[in-house]
């Protein structure tokens, strides 16, 4: 019988620390408290940091 389980550790996903650092950098460069909520969500979406 063959083993059909998948080893999820082999997925090509960026390490969590790298992802968190990338997000922190993006936030520090783009955060503007004067933006409306609509503008903020649009900025997030265009940058690829959100999904509908």
Secondary structure, 3 states (H helix, E strand, C coil): CCCCCCCHHHCCCCCHHHHHHHHHHHHHHHCCCCCCHHHHHHHHHHHCCCCC
